[in-house]
Amino acid sequence: MEFHFPAIGLVHSCFKEKFGIPRQPGLAPLARAQIELFPPYNEPSAFDGLEGCTHLWVQFVFHANKREEWKPKVKPPRLGGNKTLGVFATRSPTRPAPIGLSVVRFEGIIERDGKLLVQISGVDLLDGTPVLDIKPYVPYVDCVPEAKNTFAASMPALISVEIPDELRAFCVDYQRNTGTDLAGLITQILQQDPRPQYQQPEPERVYGMKLLDLDVRWQYRIDGDSHRICVTGLLSTSG
């Protein structure tokens, strides 16, 4: 059987490319996005009552996944990329139907330039992601305190992130002009260590990701058996 569903909206996210996006929602609370609703779903009355909710389920399409064939076994980044699990035991974007599901914080609804926008935070969504549905998070059924997942029993350890004084000054100016806590956002993202776990950190290599209207660059510093990230550049991509 096959089913066809309409996209009800599109995500406008701070994440402009896949590399660097947190591997789960909620890991970077400062990561914000907006869902622009398409007609006829941009009817404000469709969201009456949502103001009583703090969190939402967002159902979306992994539109940037270029692999067309699904495989029964995948290599999750959590396992370093060299061990396999069944696809249905993971949240891999390479699935029979490339549909994702994220819990995000609901920040409100605004109308701007004739568009209805649902504001959300704590996102792990790529800019341009098509949205299939929005549902309220219901704590008494959606939160299962006794639930277990031995594969992912706890969140990975965070890595130290350093932002030099001159770049912190840039972040202060950026926040003053845009309202975005840039230093906090960069720290929340990079402390998750975006590097694929099967790759060893290379101190001589400059890593980068597109975030908001910036190209964020960093390097790894090795300290014995541990390593940390040092932000080395914040370059505008807006021309």
Residue, then its C-alpha position, 0 to 999 in steps of 0.5 A: m500500500e502507498f499513501h500520499f500526504p500534503a506538506i502543511g508547511l515548511v521549516h525556516s531554521c537556523f541550520k542551513e546544512k546537515f552537518g552540525i545539526p544536533r542528533q536529537p531534538g532538545l540538545a540545543p535549546l537555543a536552536r530556533a526555527q519557524i514553521e511557515l504554514f501553507p494555504p489552506y492550513n494557514e488558518p489561525s483558528a486551526f491552532d486555537g487551544l495550542e497556547g496551553c501547550t509548551h511542547l509539540w510533536v513535529q512530523f516531517v520529511f527527511h528531504a535532504n536524504k539522497r539515498e533512495e534505497w532503504k537498508p535493513k541495517v544501518k550504522p548509527p553515529r552513536l556507535g562510531g559508524n562501524k557497527t550496525l543495528g536494524v533500521f527500526a532500532t534507530r532514528s536513521p533518516t534512511r528509512p522505508a518512508p523518510i519521515g521524522l518525528s521531533v519534540v520541540r518547544f512551542e514559542g508561539i504563533i505570529e503573523r508576518d507579511g501575510k504568513l502564519l508562522v509557528q515559532i519553535s525552539g530546541v530543534d534538530l530540523l534543517d532549513g527547508t524541511p517539509v512538515l507533514d503534521i503538528k500535534p500537541y505533546v501530552p505529558y501524561v501519555d508521551c512521557v514514560p518515566e520507566a522507559k529504557n533504551t540500552f543502546a542510548a541509555s544517556m546523552p553523550a558526554l559534552i565536549s569543552v568549547e572555547i570562543p576567543d575574546e574577539l569572536r565573543a565580541f562579535c557574538v555580543d554585537y550579533q546578539r545586540n542586532t538580532g536578539t540571538d544569543l550567538a555564543g550560547l547557540i554555538t556552544q550548545i551545538l559544538q559541545q555535542d561534537p558534530r564530528p562523525q564518531y568514526q573520525q579521529p579529531e584532526p588538529e590541523r583541519v578546519y571544520g565548518m558549518k553554516l549556521l544562521d547567516l554565518d559560516v562557523r569554523w573551528q578546530y580541535r585541540i588535543d590534550g592527552d586522551s581528551h580534546r576540546i573545540c576552539v572556534t576560529g572564525l565567524l564569517s558572514t554568508s549574506g554577502 
